[in-house]
Structures are given as C-alpha cells and as structure tokens.
Amino acid sequence: MKYLHVPVLLEETVGHLVHDPEGTYVDGTAGTGGHSAAILEKLTGRGRLISLDRDPEAVSLSRRRLTGHGNRAVVIRANFADMDRVLEGLNIPAVEGVLLDLGMSSHQLEKSGRGFSFKRGETLDMRMNPDNHLVASHLVNNAPPGDLEKILQDYGEERNARTIVRAIVRERAKGPIETSSRLAEVISAVSPGSRRHRGIHPATRTFQALRIAVNRELKHLDSFLHKTPDLMTPGGRLVVISYHSLEDRRVKHRMAQ
Ligand SMILES: C[S@@+](CC[C@H](N)C(=O)[O-])C[C@H]1O[C@@H](n2cnc3c(N)ncnc32)[C@H](O)[C@@H]1O
C-alpha cells in the first residue's frame, strides 16, 4: 500500500462538500479511496457515498479501503461522464454533492506499469480504462506530425512542441518508440540544456499531453459538467480539484453558468 495516493486539499474538499451528513454524495474519481474515506467519516445515519473510477485497479484498491461501511459505501467501475446512468441504475434521482479530483493517481504513476511515468521503462500505454482501444504508443508512432504537435501544444502547453515532434518523427522512422523511457530520451536529447538541468523534466509536458489525449479527459469533463447540475439537489455542491488550465477554465465557466 506504499503508493496509495495522498489526497490533496483533504480538509478543504470534504469540508466544502459535505453540507448535509445524511445526504448522498458521489466521488467521481475514487483513485485509492483517500477522499472517499474522509467523506464517509463525515456521513451519519442515512448518509451514502457512491465512488466511481474507470480504472479497474483503482476500483479494487478503493473497495478494499472502504469495506466496513456496509451499504453506505459503494464503489462502481464507471466513467464520471456516465454518472447520470449510474445514478439511474441505483434509483437515485439527485445527490447532495459531487467531488472530482482530476488527473491520475500516484498509484497509476508509480505502480500501474502502464507508461504514465517518463522515469520508467514501461510500455507506452497510458490508458486509465484498459478496455479502450487507443494507446499512447499508437499516437506517438502513427499520428500525423501536425496532430501530434497540436496535442503537445494544446494539452501540454509545450513551447518546444515542433522540435519534439520532429525528433519523434525522425526516431519512429527508424523503428517504433515502444517504451516510456525511450520517449523520454528522445525528448531530452532535443530539449534546451537549461530545461534539462533546471525545473521540470523536459518530458513532463509531453507525457501529460499524451495522457490527456489517450483518455479523452477534456471530452469526459465537458460531458460531466453538462449533465451534473440536473443530478444535484437544490443547494447541492460540486467540488473539483484541477491541475490544468484547460480543465480549470471549463469548470469555472460552467459553475458561473
Ligand atoms: C487524482 S486521482 C484521484 C485520487 C483520489 N482522490 C484519492 O484520494 O485516492 C484521479 C483518479 O480519477 C480517475 N479518473 C480520471 N478520469 C476519470 C473519468 N473520466 N471517470 C472516472 N474516473 C476517472 C483515475 O483513474 C484516477 O484513479
């Protein structure tokens, strides 16, 4: 259990979210269950929590962590964009609060073996839901250079996108780039020296961009934000922890509406 995700902003999140301890809440990004466990501690009596994650490993980790709460806690493998269908299946018309803690967990980064980290020599997969078809290596080895550059610019805000994509295209002409460590080497080799020695690793933004593209993260967030107000009781609360300006902008815009 060394790589259980350490939940960020725990006090703030749960404090803002749980306004009625007898209400029903959704944790749309269960991960390893840190926020879910803290929400359950605040609930009393009829209070219920439905935790979702699209990653089957996250579902089994949080199920293990949340046993002991009987039918007050249920963990379901689902995309938060499908929260409407999940709630309908449970006969719950609306909930008192919903939490999203976007992005990936430290378990996925350190332990999943799916190539999320540029520090490891793992197959470039990056799928949170292993049933989806698109994997990161497909994009890296097959996407037209213009598309790849746009992914790096839009989702990674990578200023060096054109140079990185040229290096990837040169390399993949010799043979497919199969592992996370190989991709990180290709990127490091063409990154300005200053960035190689100071600040974040030069592959950080590319890896983030590929993860967002492979998992269609913004599309699912948009769909969730569109549906959610109708799934909440009056006075219900939505708490979103985001790490990316593209997510942040969408959430703020929808909340303002
Ligand atoms: C930052 S982690 C959440 C960590 C969690 N709050 C905890 O305390 O352990 C994000 C989780 O959201 C999941 N996730 C990301 N996008 C999702 C989506 N569209 N639907 C369901 N789960 C998603 C990931 O698989 C990952 O497990």
The ligand as a Tripos MOL2 file, in Angstrom:
@<TRIPOS>MOLECULE
LIG
   27    29     1     0     0
SMALL
NO_CHARGES

@<TRIPOS>ATOM
      1 C1         -6.0470   12.1570   -8.7820 C.3       1 LIG1
      2 S1         -6.7040   10.5490   -8.7960 S.3       1 LIG1
      3 C2         -7.8830   10.5640   -7.5110 C.3       1 LIG1
      4 C3         -7.2990   10.2380   -6.1810 C.3       1 LIG1
      5 C4         -8.3360   10.1090   -5.0690 C.3       1 LIG1
      6 N1         -8.9840   11.3610   -4.7880 N.3       1 LIG1
      7 C5         -7.7250    9.5260   -3.8120 C.2       1 LIG1
      8 O1         -7.9090   10.1110   -2.7390 O.co2     1 LIG1
      9 O2         -7.0730    8.4730   -3.8980 O.co2     1 LIG1
     10 C6         -7.7330   10.5490  -10.2070 C.3       1 LIG1
     11 C7         -8.4930    9.2400  -10.4430 C.3       1 LIG1
     12 O3         -9.5620    9.5510  -11.3280 O.3       1 LIG1
     13 C8         -9.7140    8.5040  -12.2560 C.3       1 LIG1
     14 N2        -10.3510    9.1030  -13.4250 N.ar      1 LIG1
     15 C9         -9.8230   10.0290  -14.2710 C.ar      1 LIG1
     16 N3        -10.7300   10.3550  -15.2110 N.ar      1 LIG1
     17 C10       -11.8560    9.6390  -14.9370 C.ar      1 LIG1
     18 C11       -13.1440    9.5620  -15.5450 C.ar      1 LIG1
     19 N4        -13.4610   10.2750  -16.6360 N.pl3     1 LIG1
     20 N5        -14.0690    8.7550  -14.9700 N.ar      1 LIG1
     21 C12       -13.7720    8.0100  -13.8680 C.ar      1 LIG1
     22 N6        -12.5520    8.0280  -13.2690 N.ar      1 LIG1
     23 C13       -11.6160    8.8370  -13.7870 C.ar      1 LIG1
     24 C14        -8.3250    7.9760  -12.4900 C.3       1 LIG1
     25 O4         -8.3910    6.6490  -12.9470 O.3       1 LIG1
     26 C15        -7.6930    8.1360  -11.0910 C.3       1 LIG1
     27 O5         -7.8310    6.9390  -10.3720 O.3       1 LIG1
@<TRIPOS>BOND
     1     1     2 1
     2     2     3 1
     3     2    10 1
     4     3     4 1
     5     4     5 1
     6     5     6 1
     7     5     7 1
     8     7     8 2
     9     7     9 1
    10    10    11 1
    11    11    12 1
    12    11    26 1
    13    12    13 1
    14    13    14 1
    15    13    24 1
    16    14    15 ar
    17    14    23 ar
    18    15    16 ar
    19    16    17 ar
    20    17    18 ar
    21    17    23 ar
    22    18    19 1
    23    18    20 ar
    24    20    21 ar
    25    21    22 ar
    26    22    23 ar
    27    24    25 1
    28    24    26 1
    29    26    27 1
@<TRIPOS>SUBSTRUCTURE
     1 LIG1         1 GROUP 0 **** ****
